[in-house]
Amino acid sequence: MRKRRATPDINRPPRPPRHDLRDPRAEINAPRTGVQRGTQDFRRADPLGQPDRQQSGAERHRFTKEPSELEEEEVDGSLVVRKIREEVERRVAWTWRVVCGVRGRGNDIWLGWRLGWMDTTPGAAASWPCCSGITVAGMIGADFSMAGNWDEGFNPITDDPEERRVLFAALDSFRQYRRAAHYNVTHRRRQNFYALPTSHWQLLAGPPFNVLSTLEQVDDAIDANATIASEILNTGLHAFGLDEKSPAMEWCNTSTASDMDKAQSTIRQFYRDWSAEGRIERQGCYDPVLQDLSESFAHIRDKGLVKVLVPGAGLGRLVFEMCAAGYQVEGNEISYHQLLASNWILNHTQRREQFDLYPFALTFSNHMSRPDQLKVFKVPDVHPRTELEKASIGMGTHAFDRMSMTAADFLTLYSNGGYEGSFDAVTTVFFLDTAPNVIRYVETIRSCLKQGGVWINLGPLLWHFEERGPSGGDNGSDQGRSGHTEKQGIGIGEPGSVELTDEEVVALVQQMGFSIDKHELRSEGSGYIQDPRSMLRNVYTPSHWIARKVS
């Protein structure tokens, strides 16, 4: 017979109901019922399991395992945690295609990706299809689908185990967002809270502090953010031809702590790029670039004739704004987290302000008040398809046909001879400092630009590879900053790195075939996913310049 605790502590929140711990997708598929949370619920539970601090050693350590490795059982009347590992075998026959020419003028629009993995074959850009991604598809207007057939070229799912691993890890990080956030953000805080002397935590549990109530509200905020993570996951699985219920390749439980951090930061970035309140940050970095484009090509009436390249496109907002302004624009992004998220926001949202976002709820430092921490924002602030339909009125080319995205290492893809002299403008916003060797970026941008083309740059110099070892890589990180693999000697995986000052960067650009039309440091500064009411605000003073290709 199981033993039960004789007298429950009425000051402690009740334990959650027991439930099946073996479904690796429960946190995505299960409806929200009461306090249940996927494979392990960390809400509203007394994590120490005793009314005071007199636990046994086993009890004090029973929640030290990672949530993906937990299983419940009853021992001596208390819930404990035991490490388990469950292998989920998913296999699917992988074939690839990108559907082109399907114009989404009805209820749905589609993001057409040029899948730019490491194909450096000269002349590859001239053919279609090419699964290295060096061919063009409309960003909105072509189905981003990998479920068809590739007749030639490189397939990152079947041909490159490392590339497949990184893609699967990105998908899995969105799958595990809910569970990991509940565990790391609120469950551990409840543990620490109940580890306080009893009189102390009882004081803080009541008004005006209401610490337990705050944790409940943070749990609700996590659930709202996890809804977005689930949407990104589901659209990503569909895009890559993965079915949750059919046998598939083993993509579950592949994400690392670094992948989880990237998923969390990607969801927070929707505040900057796709909320009305994030407009303040966008004004400081996107508006000057759009103004520079307008002035540089004021003599061209049909802006659809102006081809613009946007490396480091992120969640696609700048690409979207340029297309809405009439330009033919091509974004480039290497991070699978960003690519999956931008595909969702651009193509699969149904209306403006459809989703709630809590970008600051998961951190507990430097808040002036709890309402500041728990403030909700609506995303997206505009409905992309609706706005691009409006922007197509009176234009010679529909907006859906003027916007595209490439998924690739910028250097590997655009140093290819097939892009030489292809663009009238290149815009780099918060991008230049992602270069381990900035000379490679300058060479590639110069090659891509037409004679007389303009390069508009705005951003700081927070060199991302400053701690890199001389042989390349990222000092132990298997993925570096990107989310793609960094292949030795290729693109950002090339050995070596160097960090220049702003003056040195401008001098380098001038020595490599450009004239400088304008150079300024923006004195008003710019935040990056910054809480405007935070007690600690990091503000960049970005360098803003326009260079013109002269040789």
NUNUBA-398738 format. One record per residue: y, x, z of N, C-alpha, C in turn. Coordinates in steps of 0.02 Angstrom, whole numbers, plus 50000, padded with zeros to 5 digits. Layout:
BEGIN
YXZYXZYXZ ...
***
This chain:
BEGIN
499405004250000500005000050000500625004450000 501105002649960501725006449956502155004950017 502455010150041502905009550098503605007850073 503945003750110504635001850094505095003750152 505685005450136506175007050187506305000850229 506275001550294506294995750338506974992250336 507514996150341508174993150345508634996150292 508784992350241509224995150190509924996150217 510265001150189510945002650209511414998150168 511754993550201512164988650165512784991950136 512944998050158513535001350131513385005150066 512755005450048512555008949987512475004049930 512645005849870512505001549813511755001049801 511514995449775510794994549765510524999049711 509875000249716509555004049662509504999849599 509515003049542509414999349480508694997249473 508554992149433507864990049422507474995549386 506834995749402506415000449366506294998049295 506185002749250506075000749181505705006349145 505515004849085505115009549046505515015849030 505235021549048505575027849036505345031348973 504905028348936504575032048883504855030548814 505325026148808505605024548742506195029148728 506125034048684506665038948673507275035948641 507245029748615507825026748583508085020748622 507875019948684508055014048722508805013448732 509135019248742509855018848756510255016648695 509945017048636510295014848575510125007648559 509485005848566509254999348541509264993748593 509184995648656509114990448707509764986848720 509754980148725510364976648744510564978348815 511204977748829511444979248896511274973548942 510844974948991510654969849039510744972649108 511204970049145511324972349213511524979649214 511134983649251511304990649258510834995249221 510414992449178509914996549144510265001249095 510055007449093510345012449049509795016649017 509525014448963509085018648924508485021248962 508325027748953507725030448983507795031849057 508405032449082508495033449154509185030849172 509215026349218509855023449239510135027449297 510765029849288511085033549341511665029749370 511715023249355512265019149379512095015749445 512595015049487512565010849546511995012749594 511715018549586511165020549629511395025449681 511075025149739511185030249790510775036349769 511085041449742510695046949713510335051149764 510525050749827510175054549878509635050549912 509705043849911509175039549934509105038850008 509595041050048509555040550120510225038250147 510245034850204510875032550231511305038050262 511035044050271511445049550296511215055950262 511395061650290511265068050257510625071250282 510155067550310509555070550339508975069850290 509055071950228508505071450180508055077550186 507445076450162506995082150157507205086350097 506925092450094507095096750038506905093749972 506305090449969506095087449906506565081949884 506805077949933507255072449915507925075049890 508175080549921508825083049901508815085749830 508235087549805508205090649739507885086249686 507785079949702507385075949655507765073849593 508425074849591508805073049531509065079249496 508715084849502508955090949472508715091949401 508265087749376508015088349309508495085049260 508455087149197508855083949145508605076849133 509055072249114508855065349106508345064249051 508325068649001507835067748948507135069648970 507075072449030506425074749054506225071149119 506475065049128506365061649192505825056349186 505465055449241504995049949246505005047649319 504995041149329505005038449396504295037649423 504215038649486503615036649522503815035949595 503395032549633503545031649704503105036249745 503425040149787503075044649833503385043749902 502975041949951503215040950019503795036050022 503765030949981504265025649984504925027249951 504995032849917505625034649886505525036249813 506035034749774506015036649703506115044149697 505695047349660505785054449646505755055449571 505895061349551505915062949480505425068449464 505055067549413504565072549393504685074349320 504645080849306504775083149238504205081249191 504395078449136503905076849085504175078849017 503765079448970503965080548901503555075948856 503915072348816503575067748770503775069548699 503295071148658503435072848588503435066448546 503975065448510504025059648466503945062048394 503395060448363503265062848296503545057948245 503995060448204504285056248151504265060348087 503915057748038503875061347975504045056447918 504385059047870504555054947812504565059447751 504355056747695504395060447632505125060547610 505415066547604506135067147589506255068147515 506635063647487506895064547419507635062847422 508015065447375508745065247380509065062647317 509615059147327510065057447272510735055347299 511245055747259511895052847274512025047547221 512135041447243512255035947197512985036147175 513115036747111513795037047086513945031047043 514575029447038514795023946995514745017147027 514515016747089514495010347123515155009447159 515605005447133516275004947160516304999347210 516475001047271516454996247326517064991947329 517144987247284517724982947283517594976447319 516994975647348516834969547383516894970447458 516374968547494516404968947567516284975847594 515954980047556515774986647581516064992047536 516234997647567516425003547529516005009247555 515945014347515515475019647532515805026447524 515595030947566515835037747563515365041847520 515605044347464515195048347420515305055647437 514775058847460514845065847482514595070447428 514915076047423514635081547384514305086147435 513665086347434513295089547488513285097047477 513735100547512513865107447496513525112447539 512875113247531512535118447569512575125047530 512205129947554512345136847534512075138547464 512355135547414512185137247345512745141347316 512615147647300513145151947273513005153647200 512605149647167512435150947097513055150347054 513245155447016513835154846973513755149146923 514285145346915514285139846868513965133546892 513715133546954513375127546979513845121546982 514495122746986514975117346994515025113046932 514775115446876514885111846814514385106246801 513855105846841513315101146826513285095446876 512985089946854512855084246899512165081546882 511735079946930511845081247001511655088247020 511925090647075511745097147103511735096447178 511155096847209511125095247280511405100747324 511665106047294512065110747334512745107747348 512925102347315513535098847331514125101147291 514035104747237514605107447201514775102847143 514705096447153514885091547103515265085947135 515605081847095516085077147122515805070147126 515935066847182515795059747190516385056547225 516525050247211517075046947243516945045947317 517445047447359517335046947431517225039847452 517645035347429517535028247440517385025247372 516785023147362516585020747297515915023547275 515625028247313514955030747297514545030847361 513935028447355513505027847414513275034747437 513425036247500513195042447531512475041247553 512015042347508511315040747521510865046447500 510415048347544509955053747528509245051047517 509195044747503508535041647501508225041547431 508575044347382508325044247314507965050647296 508045052847233507675058647209508155064047185 508015070147206508355075947179507905079247128 508175080547070507765083447017507805091047017 508305093947051508385101147048508795103347109 508825109947119509285112647168508985113047238 509435113847286509265115247355509295109047398 508775107747436508745102047481508735104647553 509275103647591509315106547658508805103547707 508545097647692508055094547737507375097847729 507165098847668506495101547656506485108947642 507045111747617507045118647595507315123547647 507665121047698507975125547746507865122847817 507365125447853507225122947921507815123547968 508215128947962508785129748007509325124547993 509455123247929509965118147913509725111247936 509085109947927508815103547950508875102948026 508735108348061508765108248134509465106548158 509975109548127510655108348149510875101248133 510675098648075510835091748058510495086948107 509865088048121509505083648167509805084048237 510015089948257510325090748323510975086748328 511355086548274511975082648274511815075148281 511325072848244511125065848250510885064248321 510475068648347510195067548414510735067648468 511255071648459511785072048509512145065348515 512235061748460512525055048464512025050148495 511385051148482510885046848512510885047448588 510975053548613510935054748684511605054248720 512135052348684512795052248715512805047948778 512555041848774512595037248830512235040048892 511625042048882511215044348938511515050648970 511705055448928511975061648954512635060648989 513065056248962513705055048994513625051749062 513185046749066513065043549131512795048549182 512365052949159512065057749205512585062949227 512925065949180513375071549196514035069449226 514275063549208514945061549230514925057449294 514515052249297514545047849356513965048949404 513365049949378512795050849424512885056949469 513085062449441513175068549482513765067749530 514265064049510514815062849557514595058349615 514165053649601513895049649656513485053949703 513095058549675512725063149718513195066949764 513725069849735514185073849774514565069449824 514715063249804515085058749848514675057149911 514035055449902513615053749959513405059849999 513535065849972513395071950011513955073250061 514515069850056515045070450105514815067650172 515145069550227514995066350290515055058750284 514625055150318514605047850310515275044550321 515625046650373516275043550388516785044850332 516705050450298517185052150245517055047950182 516415047450162516305043650100516405036250112 516295033850172516425026850186517175025350184 517585030150207518305029350203518535028950130 518275033450089518495033750019518195028249976 517655025150000517355019549963517775013249968 518205012750019518615006850028519305007749999 519705002350001520385002649975520815007350018 521325010649988521535009849918521185014649870 520685018349895520375023549854519845020749807 519375016949833518875013449793518515018049745 518275023649772517965028649728517355025749692 516935021949727516345019049695516535014149640 517055010249651517295005749599517545009549539 517875015249551518105019349495517515021849454 516985023949487516405026349451516085020749410 516095014649437515855008949399516265007949335 516915008549341517345007749283517245013349232 517125019349256516985024949211516325023749175 515835020949210515205019149177515335014149120 515755009349131515915004449079516265007949020 516705012749035517045016448982516545020548942 516055023548976515535027348941515165022748893 515005016748916514645012048873515055010348811 515705009548819516135007948761516125013848712 516205019948737516175025748693515485026448661 514965024848700514285025348673514155020448617 514515014848617514455010148561514675013548497 515215017448500515445021148442514915026448423 514655029948472514135035048458513535031848424 513335025948446512765022448416512915020448344 513525018248331513715016448263513675022548217 513935028248241513905034348201513185036348188 512775035948239512065037648231511725033248179 511815026748185511465022148141511675023048068 512325023948056512545025047987512295031847962 512255036748007512005043247987511265043147969 510875039648010510165038947995510055035647928 510435030347915510385026947851510585031547794 511115035247804511365039647750510855044947731 510485047447780510005052647766509295050047758 509225043447752508575040647737508085040847794 508335041147856507895041147914507845034147941 507235032047957507105025447985506865026448056 507185023148104507015024048174506295021948189 506035017048153505385014248171504815016948129 504965020248075504425022948033504305030248051 503725032948033503605040048045504145044248011 504405049148046504955053148019504905060248046 505305064548018505335071348045505585071148117 505415076148154505575076148225506305077948236 506735072948237507435074248248507655072348319 507255068448354507435066548423507335072448470 507755072648522507715077648575507785084748547 508215085648497508325092148468509015095048485 509455091048515510135093348527510165097948588 510635102648584510765107248639511385104948678 511535108448732512145106848770512755107648726 512755112548682513315113448636513385107548589 512825104948564512855099048520513135093048558 512935092248620513175086648660513925087148671 514175093148683514895094148691515265092348627 514975094148570515295092548506515315085048494 514785081548512514775074248504515325071148548 515385073548610515895070748654516595072148629 516725078348605517395079948580517545076248515 517035075148474517135071348412517355064248427 517035061048476517235054148493517935054048523 518115059048564518795059448590519305060248534 519105063648481519585065048427519795058848389 519415053348396519645047148366520325044948394 520455046948456521115045448485521675048648444 521585054948425522095058548387522165055948316 521595054748283521615053348212521615045948195 521345041648238521255034648217521475029548269 521935031348314522235026448359522985026148347 523295020448364524015019848356524375024748402 524115025748462524435030248509524385037548487 523865039248449523805046048423524305047648368 524685042548348525185043548297525695048948316 525825049848380526295054948403526045061848383 525405063248393525135069748373525115070348297 524945065048263524905065448190525605066548159 526115063748190526785064848165526975072248166 526725075748216526905082748223526545087448175 525975085248148525595089848105525445087048035 525355080548028525205077747963525835075947924 526325073047958526935070847923527305076547889 527385082447920527735087847885527365089947821 526705089847823526315091847764526405086647708 526375080247726526485074947676527185075447647 527685077047689528355077847664528415083747617 528085089247633528085095147589527775093447521 527225089847522526905087847459527385083547417 527705078847450528165074447414528725078347381 528995083147417529545087147389529305091947335 528715094747344528465099647295528285096447229 528085089947230527875086647169528295080447154 528925080847174529385075247162529485074147087 529395079247047529515078646975528925075246939 528365074246974527785070946943527775063746965 527845059246918527885052046934527215049446957 526675051046921526015048746937525685053746984 525695052447049525415057147097524665057747091 524345053147056523625053647045523435059547001 523925062646969523795068546929523815074946970 524035074447032524085080247076523445080847117 523085086347110522455087447145522585091747207 522375089047265522505092447329521835093647363 521755099647391521165101547430521365102047503 520945098947547521065099047619520465102047655 520455108747665519905111747704519965109647777 519395109247811519395107247881519635100147890 519365095547850519615088647848519455084647910 518985086847951518845083448014518635076248005 518985071748039518835064548036519155061047977 519455064747932519665061947868520345058447868 520735058747922521365055047922521875057947874 521945064447872522435067447825522235066147753 521585066647739521345065147671521515057847654 521395053447701521545046347691522295045247678 522725048447718523445047547709523685050147642 523415055647619523605058447555523395053847498 522785051247504522555046647452522975040347451 523155037747509523585031847513524265033147484 524495039547486525135041447457525095042447382 524495041947354524415042147281524095048347253 523955053347295523685059547269522935059147257 522685063647214521965064547206521765070047255 521385068247306521285072747362520545073847376 520385079947393519695081847408519685085347476 519315082447523519235085447588518615089847590 518625094547636518045098947647517925099647722 517315098947743517155099647814516455102547821 516365106847871515725110047882515325106947939 515675103747986515335101148046514985094548032 514335094248047513975088048038514245082648085 514455084448144514735079448190515345076048158 515785080048130516385077348099516215073348036 515745075747997515565072347935515245065547949 514795065347997514485058948014514995054048041 515455056448083515955052048112516465049648061 516675053948015517155051847964516845046947915 516195048047899515845043247857515855036347888 515735036047954515725029547988516415026247989 516925029948010517585026948018517885024747952 517755028447898518045026747834517665021247798 517025020847808516605016547767516275010747802 516215011047867515805006147901516165002147955 516795003347965517184998948009517384992747969 517414987048002517524980747967518244978147972 518614980648021519304978248030519674983248074 520314982748076520724987048119520614985148193 520674990048236520594989048308519934985648326 519414987748293518754984648304518414987248367 518544993448386518164996548441518634999048496 518374998748558518725001548615518535008848624 519035012948639518925020048650519265022148715 518895025948756519155028648819519135036248814 519635039348786519605046648774519685050848837 519985048148890520135052148949519735050149010 519275045349002518925042749060518405047549088 518155052049047517595056249068517825062549106 518475063649112518735069249151519115066449211 519095070149266519385067549328519965071849354 520185076649317520705081149340521385079549308 521915080749346522605080349322522815073349299 522535068149330522755061349317523255059349371 523795056249352524275053749401524045047249432 523635043349396523385037049423522725035449389 522325031049420521705028949389521815024949325 522315020649321522445017349257522565022149199 522865027949214522955033049161522275035549137 521825036949184521165039449166520775034249127 520845027949145520425022649117520775018549062 521305021249035521665017648983521235017048920 521235011248890520835009948831521285009948769 521015012548714521375012748650520935009448598 521245006448548520885003048495520835007548433 520235007748404520135011448342519725007148294 519845007948229520385011848198521045007948200 521605011548197522245008148198522405004748132 522065006948079522115003548014521405002847986 521304997947942520654997347910520685001147844 520315006647837520385010947779520315007447712 519805003247704519705000147639520294995647621 520524991747670521084987147657521704991047636 521844996547672522455000447656522405003847589 521815006147570521745009447505521755004447448 521524998347461521604993047410522354991847397 522744991647450523464990647442523774996547405 523545002547421523835008547390523645009147316 523165005247293522955005547223523355001047178 523744996547207524134991847167524654995747126 524644994747061525124998047017524965005147000 524405007747025524205014647010523745014946951 523785020346914523345021146856522625022146875 522495025046934521825026346958521745023147027 521205019547036521085016347101520985021647155 521215020147215521165024847270520445026947284 519965022447274519265024147287519035029747242 519365030447184519175035647136519575042047145 520045042047192520475047847202520325051647266 519805049647302519665052947366518935055047369 518815061147389518125063647394518075068547452 517465070247470517345074747526516775079447508 516835085747528516275090447520516025092447588 515375093147594515055095247657514805102347646 515195107247669515015114147653515435119047693 515195125247696515605130847718516145131847665 516765131647685517325132147638517275138347594 517135144047624517105150247585516525150247536 515945147947558515365148047515515445143547455 515735137747465515805132947411516375134647364 516965135947391517565136447349517695143447322 517335148447345517385154947313516985155147249 516585149847238516205149147176516685148847117 516525152247063516955152547004517105145746974 516695140746987516805134246958517425130746984 517725133147038518325130047066518965133947049 518915139047011519505143246997520045139146961 520645139246988521205135746958521125128246956 520785125247006520635118147004521155113747038 521555116447084521985112247126522725114047119 523125108747123523855109647122524115111547191 523755109647243523975111147311523375111847357 523435116147407522955116747461523335116047526 523095111747571523425110847636522945112847691 523165117147736522755119347792523115117447856 522845112647892523145110147954522665111648012 522895115848059522475117948115521805120648088 521845124748037521235127148003521215134647996 521785137847985521785144947966521455149348019 521515147348082521235151548136520485150648145 520165146648102519435146248103519115151848064 519515156048033519255161447991519065167548032 518455170148027518315176648057518685182248022 518745181547956519115186447915519605182447872 520235182147893520715177847860520845179947787 520705186247771520785188347701520335184347655 519735182747678519285178647637519585171747623 519905168747673520235162347662520785162947611 521195168147617521755169047570521485169947499 520975174047492520675175247426520415168747396 520065164747437519755158647411520295153547393 520805152747434521345147947419521715150147357 521855156547351522195158947290521785157547228 521115158447232520685157047175520685149647157 520695145247207520665138147194521305135347163 521865138447178522515135747156522655137347083 522995132747051523265133946984523855138746991 524045141946936524635146146937525245141846955 525635144147004526205140247027526025134947079 525385134347097525165129547147525415131347216 525445126347261525725127447327525185127247381 525285131347431524845131447490525285129647549 525135124047581525515121647638525095122647701 525355126447748524985127947810525385125547870 525025122647919525315120847983524785121448036 524915125448087524435126148141524555132348182 524195132848239524245138748282523765144148258 523705149348299523235154748284522785155848344 522385150848359521885151348411521235153648378 521185160148369520645162948328519965161148359 519565157548322518945154748349518395159848356 518455165548322517925170448326518165176848362 518635176048407518915181748441518395185548482 517895182048508517385185248550516765187048511 516815186848445516225187948404516015195248404 515355196348401515095203148396515175205748325 515125212348315515245215348249514745213448196 514145211048216513635209448166513665202248142 514165198548166514215191448148513915187048201 513875180548188513645175848237514185174248287 513985171348343514495168848390514305170448462 514075176848472513915179148539513425174448576 512875173148543512355169148576512355161948555 512895159448527512885152548504512515152148438 512055147648433511645147248373512005143748316 512575140648330512915137048277513645138848270 513905142848316514615144348313515025138048322 515585137748288516035132048295515845126448248 515465127848197515445123448140514985117448146 514385118548171513885113148168513415114248111 513575118448064513085120948015512835127648040 512295130048011512065136648029512525141847997 512605147448031513005152848004512535158047976 512445158147912511955162647882512265169647875 511875174547895512115181347896512375183447828 512995185947826513275188647765513555183447718 513555177047738513785171747693514335167847728 514895166647694515425162447721515655164747789 515705159947836515935161747903515405165747941 514805166447912514295170647943514355177947924 514855179647883514955186547864515125190847925 514835196847930514975201047989515705202847995 515905204048057516585206448071517075200848082 517635202548114518175197848124518815201748140 519385198448130520025201548144520515196048164 520975197648209521475192748231522175195548217 522555191748179523235193848160523745189448195 524365191948199524915187948224525185183548168 525625179048184525915174648133526305178748082 526685183548104527065187848057526595191548011 526035193948038525565197747997525215193247947 525055187147967524745182447920525205181047861 525835179747875526325178347821526405184347776 526425190347806526475196447765525855197347721 525275195847749524655196347711524655191547651 524865185447663524895180447609525355182847554 525925185847572526395188347522526095194147482 525705198347515525405204147480524835202147435 524585196047443523995193947404524165188747351 524765189147324524925185247264525315178847276 525635178147334526025172147349526745174047365 527185169447350527875169847375527945164547430 528365165847479528465161247535529095157147523 529015150747512529585146247500529925144147566 529525143647620529795141547684529345143947740 529635145947796529255147947855529645146247917 529335142447962529655140548024529135139648079 529355140448140528955138648198529225132048224 528795127048229529025120348247529155120048323 529785119848340529995120448410529785114548453 529675108648422529495102848461528785103148488 528375107648460527695108548486527235102848464 526595103948476526085099048456525505099448505 525295093648529524695093248571524085092148528 523505092548559522875091348523522415087248569 522365080848553521995076048595522265076448666 522915075948672523265076948735523455070348767 523255069448830523465063648869524215064348884 524635059948858525355060848868525575060348941 525155057548985525325056949055524925061849100 524605066549069524225071349108524685075949147 524455078249204524825083149244524775090249215 524345091149167524275097549132524275096149057 524775098749022524825097448950524865104048913 524375105148869524375111048826524715109348760 525225113048743525615111648684525635117848640 525465116948576525505122448528526205122648497 526405128648477526995129548435526745131648367 526595126948323526255128648260526715132148211 526415136548172526765139748116526715135248055 527285134248023527315129747965527625133547907 527245134247854527525137747796527235135047730 527615136447677527415134547609527385140947568 526815142347538526725148147495526585145647424 526825149347375526715147547305526355153247269 525835151447232525445156547195525855159147137 525975165747136526375168747083525985173647041 525395175647064524995180347025524255179647043 
***
